[in-house]
Amino acid sequence: MKVSKIFIIDDREDSQVPFLRGILTRSLRNAGFSFEMAYQLVCEIREDVIDKPNLTSDELRSIVLEYLHERGYDDEARKYSDKVNKENVVWVLSSDGATVPFSKGRLAQSMDICGLDRETSYRITAGIEQRLALAGNKFTPSADIVAYTAEALTESEGDTIALRYRQWLNFSRSGRPLILLIGGTTGSGKSTISSELAHRLNIVRTQSTDMLREVMRRLLPSRLLPSLHVSSFAAFEALPHWNSDDNTDSEPPVIQGYLSQAEQVGVGIEGVLSRVENEQVSLILEGIHIHPSVQQQISADSKAVVVPIILAVLKKKKLRKRLIGRGQQVSSRKTERYLENFDHIWSLQSFLLSEADRFNIPIIHNESEEETVRLVMQTISEYLARDSASRVKTAT
């Protein structure tokens, strides 16, 4: 005997699927039924609708609720209804026809580029959610969400912030890559800030120059390139011409060692950037070896939007405290080694800041993670605005 098939039409996806007892059984189990009872109810419901070969998902839900109420399962019906309503409050319809549930978290994250504090972002997001709920539309085009957000940003923060938001969305949809170059001395917070930025900007590729250096160490033994096999702040000790009693070079020894190692690691940096250019993907590249002159050169040569930044901790006590914490968190990083070389680390930071000023690279004081991320986002917005203005000027 041939079993009649029932198809469920999903308006959200503009598709139809067979009536699947397993899926509805799981929904009823979530409403409080045992597996045996849920499966029995689903089989009964299926028999009742066997003469209706095509049902919309909404029609099926209504039938299930009516069936439960008729049999006295009012609490379970309420739980089932609450679950359905939670899952289908507002759906966002993208330009390609796909639908996704409205997400306050996703919308708030899209406003990170504006450099707003979290409280402001979520307040604006909550207002937009309320506006969508009052409108009562099952589907809202993503373009409307963008318009509502820009309007709310204009009212709350002004035209400049709203423009930042629109520029970021336009850039993210353009397919062009974004390259963040985050430099700074040991303990300045490069890795921590880079991880947070990667999460907020949805950038899946990050690269540390320390990792590049480690790979190069495996390929080039210390007898061939000794300065590569020590820390950047101690690389001068491995230079063949260095002598603490007789050194007449123009740069201090610690700077000479750093520049030598940065040049060596630069070979790996060039390889990473070449791959990124070929694949046209966004990247966050962080590390002490990203010298301001290198940042400027990458910005000039790349077709991507390149945002160079130097992170700094401008108080000695604060930097010392971070170095102690860094050594405690990672056993391979000995606190004593950092403290013994603290003067070298501080001198290296002073040099990097001076070079950043010379090459007009933005310097961000990393006092707190949230504020630093906000300032980086603001810097990215400024570079996007410059890029946009430049492209308009070139087109005209």
Residue pairs with C-beta under 8 A, 6 or more apart in sequence:
4 50
4 53
5 18
5 19
5 53
6 18
6 19
6 46
6 49
6 50
6 52
6 53
6 54
6 55
7 16
7 17
7 18
7 19
7 53
7 54
7 55
8 16
8 17
8 18
8 19
8 55
8 56
8 57
8 60
9 15
9 16
9 54
9 55
9 56
9 57
10 16
10 17
10 56
10 57
11 56
11 57
11 58
11 138
12 57
12 91
12 99
12 139
13 99
14 97
16 54
19 46
19 49
19 55
19 60
21 39
21 42
21 43
21 46
24 42
24 45
24 60
24 64
25 35
25 38
25 39
25 42
26 38
27 80
27 83
28 37
28 38
28 41
28 42
28 64
28 76
28 80
29 35
29 38
30 79
30 80
30 83
31 76
31 77
31 79
31 80
31 83
32 75
32 76
32 79
33 41
33 73
33 76
41 67
41 68
44 67
45 63
45 64
45 67
48 63
48 67
49 55
49 60
49 63
55 63
61 84
64 80
65 77
65 80
65 81
68 74
68 76
68 77
68 80
69 77
87 101
88 101
88 138
89 101
89 102
89 133
90 101
90 102
90 129
90 132
90 133
90 137
90 138
90 140
91 99
91 100
91 101
91 102
91 138
91 139
91 140
92 99
92 100
92 101
92 102
92 139
92 140
92 141
92 142
92 145
93 99
93 139
93 140
93 141
93 142
94 100
94 142
95 141
95 142
95 143
99 139
102 129
102 132
102 140
102 145
104 122
104 125
104 126
104 129
107 125
107 128
107 145
107 149
108 118
108 121
108 122
108 124
108 125
109 200
110 149
110 165
110 168
110 169
111 121
111 124
111 125
111 149
111 153
111 165
112 121
112 200
112 201
112 373
112 377
113 164
113 165
113 168
113 201
113 377
113 380
113 381
114 121
114 153
114 157
114 161
114 164
114 165
114 168
114 377
114 381
115 161
115 164
115 374
115 375
115 377
115 378
115 381
116 124
116 157
116 161
116 374
117 370
117 374
118 370
120 156
120 157
123 156
124 149
124 152
124 153
124 156
127 152
128 145
128 148
128 149
128 152
131 148
132 140
132 148
146 166
146 169
149 165
150 162
150 165
150 166
151 162
153 161
153 162
153 165
154 161
154 162
163 385
164 381
164 384
164 385
167 381
167 384
167 385
167 388
168 380
168 381
168 384
170 388
171 178
171 305
171 384
171 387
171 388
175 280
176 280
176 303
176 304
176 305
177 276
177 280
177 281
177 282
177 283
177 304
177 305
178 201
178 203
178 282
178 283
178 304
178 305
178 307
178 380
179 273
179 276
179 282
179 283
179 284
179 285
179 298
179 302
179 304
179 305
179 306
179 307
180 194
180 197
180 203
180 283
180 284
180 285
180 286
180 307
180 309
180 376
180 380
181 285
181 286
181 290
181 294
181 295
181 298
181 299
181 306
181 307
181 308
181 309
182 190
182 193
182 194
182 284
182 285
182 286
182 287
182 290
182 309
182 310
182 311
183 190
183 286
183 287
183 288
183 289
183 290
183 291
183 292
183 295
183 308
183 309
183 310
183 311
183 352
183 356
183 361
184 190
184 288
184 310
184 311
184 312
184 349
184 352
184 366
185 233
185 288
185 312
185 345
185 346
185 348
185 349
185 352
186 231
186 232
186 233
186 288
186 323
186 326
186 338
186 345
186 348
187 313
187 319
187 322
187 323
187 326
187 338
187 345
188 311
188 312
188 313
188 319
188 322
188 349
188 366
189 311
189 313
189 322
189 366
189 369
189 372
190 286
190 287
190 288
190 311
191 208
191 286
192 369
193 286
193 311
193 366
193 369
193 372
193 373
193 376
194 206
194 208
194 284
194 286
195 206
196 369
196 373
197 203
197 284
197 373
197 376
198 204
198 206
198 284
200 373
200 377
201 282
203 282
203 283
203 284
205 276
205 281
205 282
205 283
205 284
206 283
206 284
206 285
206 286
207 272
207 283
207 284
207 285
207 286
208 286
208 287
209 265
209 268
209 269
209 285
209 286
209 287
209 288
209 289
209 290
210 287
210 288
212 265
212 268
212 269
212 272
212 287
212 289
213 228
213 261
213 264
213 265
213 268
213 289
215 268
216 228
216 264
216 265
216 267
216 268
217 228
217 229
220 228
222 228
222 229
225 264
226 238
226 240
227 235
227 236
227 238
227 239
227 257
227 260
227 261
227 264
228 235
228 261
228 264
228 265
229 238
230 237
230 238
231 337
231 341
232 257
232 258
232 261
232 262
232 288
232 289
232 348
233 254
233 257
233 258
233 341
233 344
233 345
233 348
234 257
234 341
234 344
235 257
235 258
235 260
235 261
236 242
236 253
236 254
236 255
236 256
236 257
236 258
236 260
237 257
238 257
239 253
239 256
239 257
239 260
242 253
242 256
242 257
244 253
247 253
249 256
251 259
252 347
254 344
254 347
254 348
255 347
255 348
255 351
258 288
258 348
258 351
259 291
261 289
262 288
262 289
262 291
262 294
265 287
265 289
266 289
266 294
269 285
269 289
269 290
269 294
272 283
272 285
273 283
273 285
273 298
273 302
276 283
276 304
277 302
277 303
277 304
280 304
282 304
288 348
290 308
291 352
291 355
292 308
292 310
292 352
292 355
292 356
292 358
292 359
292 361
293 355
293 359
295 306
295 308
295 359
295 361
296 308
296 359
296 360
296 361
298 306
298 308
299 306
299 308
305 383
305 384
305 387
306 383
307 379
307 380
307 383
308 361
308 362
309 361
309 362
309 363
309 364
309 376
309 379
310 352
310 353
310 356
310 361
310 362
310 363
310 364
311 364
311 366
311 372
312 349
312 352
312 353
312 363
312 364
312 365
312 366
313 319
313 322
313 349
313 365
313 366
313 367
314 365
316 346
318 367
319 342
319 345
319 346
319 349
320 339
320 342
323 335
323 338
323 339
323 342
323 345
324 335
324 338
324 339
326 333
326 335
326 338
327 333
327 334
327 335
327 336
327 337
327 338
328 335
338 345
353 363
355 361
356 362
356 363
357 363
362 379
364 372
364 375
364 376
364 379
365 372
366 372
